[in-house]
Amino acid sequence: MLAIRIDAEIESRLDRLAKQTGRTKTFYAREAILTHLEDLEDAYLAGKRMKTQGKTYSAEEVKRAVGL
């Protein structure tokens, strides 16, 4: 179970979409979360990775390593 607060304008848009399509507001909220969850996870992991020290490779080094 999840409860979220959204401003009146967003709720109005969501309500209008649900009525026009015969779907529930919950359906669209779930779809929005699923659509963006992977991007959010990737951004978090990328940020975490950037904080760790590791070797940096130049474009030329990468090209040589992959045979380009």
N, CA, C and O of each residue as an XYZ file, in Angstrom:
272
protein
N       0.854     -1.177      0.000
C       0.000      0.000      0.000
C       0.891      1.227      0.000
O       1.920      1.253      0.676
N       0.510      2.217     -0.736
C       1.267      3.456     -0.851
C       0.298      4.619     -0.886
O      -0.715      4.569     -1.584
N       0.600      5.652     -0.145
C      -0.221      6.867     -0.176
C       0.685      8.018     -0.575
O       1.769      8.183     -0.015
N       0.246      8.815     -1.542
C       1.030      9.970     -1.968
C       0.143     11.201     -2.015
O      -1.072     11.112     -2.191
N       0.782     12.349     -1.853
C       0.060     13.620     -1.985
C       0.484     14.253     -3.298
O       1.675     14.339     -3.596
N      -0.480     14.690     -4.074
C      -0.198     15.406     -5.309
C      -1.012     16.689     -5.305
O      -2.061     16.771     -4.667
N      -0.518     17.692     -6.026
C      -1.253     18.954     -5.997
C      -2.546     18.828     -6.809
O      -2.727     17.889     -7.585
N      -3.423     19.787     -6.608
C      -4.771     19.730     -7.191
C      -4.745     19.687     -8.717
O      -5.562     19.000     -9.330
N      -3.822     20.411     -9.331
C      -3.758     20.420    -10.794
C      -3.401     19.042    -11.353
O      -4.005     18.588    -12.325
N      -2.433     18.390    -10.746
C      -2.053     17.053    -11.211
C      -3.186     16.075    -10.974
O      -3.476     15.247    -11.838
N      -3.828     16.154     -9.827
C      -4.944     15.250     -9.558
C      -6.082     15.481    -10.545
O      -6.733     14.531    -10.980
N      -6.320     16.731    -10.896
C      -7.358     17.049    -11.872
C      -7.032     16.448    -13.241
O      -7.901     15.883    -13.904
N      -5.782     16.575    -13.649
C      -5.365     15.989    -14.924
C      -5.496     14.471    -14.904
O      -5.959     13.858    -15.866
N      -5.085     13.889    -13.802
C      -5.172     12.436    -13.645
C      -6.624     11.976    -13.659
O      -6.958     10.976    -14.294
N      -7.470     12.694    -12.969
C      -8.892     12.373    -12.922
C      -9.525     12.470    -14.316
O     -10.311     11.610    -14.714
N      -9.170     13.530    -15.046
C      -9.694     13.724    -16.396
C      -9.255     12.577    -17.321
O     -10.061     12.051    -18.088
N      -7.990     12.201    -17.243
C      -7.484     11.100    -18.057
C      -8.198      9.795    -17.729
O      -8.580      9.042    -18.624
N      -8.373      9.537    -16.441
C      -9.050      8.306    -16.021
C     -10.479      8.263    -16.550
O     -10.930      7.227    -17.037
N     -11.186      9.369    -16.457
C     -12.566      9.414    -16.945
C     -12.639      9.248    -18.456
O     -13.528      8.569    -18.970
N     -11.704      9.867    -19.164
C     -11.719      9.799    -20.627
C     -11.379      8.410    -21.150
O     -11.804      8.036    -22.243
N     -10.624      7.654    -20.386
C     -10.157      6.356    -20.865
C     -10.829      5.160    -20.200
O     -10.656      4.023    -20.637
N     -11.588      5.417    -19.153
C     -12.242      4.314    -18.460
C     -11.304      3.525    -17.551
O     -11.655      2.442    -17.085
N     -10.138      4.055    -17.304
C      -9.187      3.422    -16.389
C      -9.245      4.155    -15.053
O      -9.865      5.213    -14.944
N      -8.598      3.589    -14.043
C      -8.586      4.235    -12.731
C      -7.365      5.138    -12.583
O      -6.366      4.984    -13.286
N      -7.472      6.081    -11.655
C      -6.319      6.917    -11.345
C      -5.166      6.052    -10.831
O      -3.999      6.327    -11.112
N      -5.500      5.025    -10.088
C      -4.487      4.110     -9.566
C      -3.727      3.438    -10.704
O      -2.509      3.278    -10.630
N      -4.436      3.048    -11.746
C      -3.787      2.422    -12.904
C      -2.720      3.356    -13.459
O      -1.587      2.936    -13.694
N      -3.079      4.631    -13.673
C      -2.134      5.571    -14.262
C      -0.995      5.931    -13.311
O       0.134      6.139    -13.755
N      -1.268      6.005    -12.038
C      -0.206      6.260    -11.063
C       0.791      5.103    -11.075
O       2.002      5.322    -11.058
N       0.282      3.876    -11.106
C       1.139      2.691    -11.160
C       1.969      2.693    -12.439
O       3.168      2.420    -12.397
N       1.345      2.999    -13.574
C       2.054      3.035    -14.851
C       3.168      4.078    -14.839
O       4.265      3.825    -15.337
N       2.889      5.244    -14.273
C       3.897      6.303    -14.207
C       5.092      5.856    -13.369
O       6.242      6.095    -13.737
N       4.813      5.211    -12.248
C       5.891      4.731    -11.381
C       6.714      3.678    -12.103
O       7.944      3.743    -12.101
N       6.054      2.715    -12.716
C       6.771      1.648    -13.410
C       7.598      2.191    -14.568
O       8.710      1.724    -14.815
N       7.060      3.168    -15.272
C       7.758      3.746    -16.414
C       9.057      4.418    -15.985
O      10.059      4.330    -16.695
N       9.054      5.081    -14.843
C      10.212      5.861    -14.424
C      11.078      5.191    -13.365
O      12.168      5.685    -13.075
N      10.641      4.107    -12.791
C      11.387      3.464    -11.716
C      12.761      2.991    -12.182
O      13.750      3.185    -11.475
N      12.837      2.379    -13.348
C      14.123      1.886    -13.847
C      15.103      3.048    -14.058
O      16.283      2.932    -13.729
N      14.614      4.161    -14.605
C      15.476      5.330    -14.793
C      15.981      5.858    -13.450
O      17.147      6.233    -13.325
N      15.110      5.885    -12.459
C      15.513      6.357    -11.133
C      16.553      5.429    -10.515
O      17.520      5.888     -9.908
N      16.351      4.123    -10.670
C      17.319      3.156    -10.158
C      18.670      3.340    -10.845
O      19.712      3.346    -10.188
N      18.647      3.491    -12.175
C      19.889      3.685    -12.927
C      20.607      4.952    -12.476
O      21.827      4.944    -12.307
N      19.866      6.039    -12.279
C      20.471      7.299    -11.854
C      21.102      7.151    -10.469
O      22.199      7.656    -10.230
N      20.424      6.472     -9.573
C      20.961      6.258     -8.234
C      22.248      5.449     -8.300
O      23.247      5.806     -7.677
N      22.218      4.349     -9.064
C      23.397      3.497     -9.161
C      24.552      4.223     -9.841
O      25.704      4.053     -9.443
N      24.263      5.027    -10.856
C      25.313      5.794    -11.530
C      25.935      6.799    -10.571
O      27.156      6.951    -10.536
N      25.108      7.483     -9.799
C      25.619      8.435     -8.822
C      26.486      7.757     -7.776
O      27.528      8.279     -7.379
N      26.047      6.600     -7.340
C      26.809      5.845     -6.350
C      28.147      5.403     -6.937
O      29.179      5.469     -6.269
N      28.119      4.955     -8.179
C      29.332      4.495     -8.844
C      30.329      5.642     -9.032
O      31.539      5.447     -8.911
N      29.813      6.832     -9.327
C      30.686      7.978     -9.554
C      31.433      8.385     -8.282
O      32.488      9.015     -8.355
N      30.896      8.033     -7.139
C      31.532      8.382     -5.876
C      32.685      7.452     -5.534
O      33.524      7.798     -4.702
N      32.746      6.279     -6.157
C      33.816      5.328     -5.871
C      35.004      5.611     -6.785
O      34.838      5.996     -7.942
N      36.176      5.417     -6.255
C      37.388      5.634     -7.035
C      37.639      4.433     -7.937
O      37.499      3.282     -7.523
N      38.004      4.719     -9.144
C      38.336      3.666    -10.099
C      39.206      4.261    -11.187
O      39.374      5.477    -11.273
N      39.754      3.395    -12.010
C      40.611      3.861    -13.093
C      39.761      4.536    -14.155
O      38.675      4.064    -14.491
N      40.260      5.631    -14.672
C      39.610      6.345    -15.760
C      40.352      6.019    -17.047
O      41.581      6.050    -17.099
N      39.577      5.703    -18.091
C      40.168      5.352    -19.382
C      39.851      6.436    -20.397
O      38.747      6.980    -20.416
N      40.819      6.743    -21.232
C      40.585      7.709    -22.303
C      39.811      7.025    -23.423
O      39.716      5.799    -23.469
N      39.264      7.831    -24.321
C      38.543      7.281    -25.466
C      39.482      6.419    -26.303
O      39.080      5.366    -26.797
N      40.715      6.854    -26.464
C      41.686      6.083    -27.254
C      41.974      4.734    -26.610
O      42.076      3.729    -27.314
N      42.106      4.690    -25.295
C      42.341      3.428    -24.596
C      41.167      2.467    -24.796
O      41.363      1.273    -25.017
N      39.985      2.983    -24.719
C      38.786      2.144    -24.907
C      38.739      1.625    -26.334
O      38.476      0.443    -26.553
N      38.990      2.491    -27.308
C      38.983      2.069    -28.713
C      39.998      0.958    -28.955
O      39.685     -0.026    -29.625
N      41.212      1.099    -28.417
C      42.226      0.061    -28.576
C      41.779     -1.239    -27.922
O      41.973     -2.322    -28.475
N      41.179     -1.123    -26.743
C      40.768     -2.320    -25.993
C      39.694     -3.115    -26.734
O      39.646     -4.341    -26.636
N      38.834     -2.416    -27.476
C      37.764     -3.115    -28.184
C      38.100     -3.339    -29.657
O      37.279     -3.852    -30.417
N      39.301     -2.955    -30.048
C      39.749     -3.230    -31.404
C      39.258     -2.261    -32.449
O      39.069     -2.652    -33.601
N      39.048     -1.037    -32.100
C      38.604     -0.037    -33.089
C      39.748      0.845    -33.537
O      39.552      1.737    -34.363
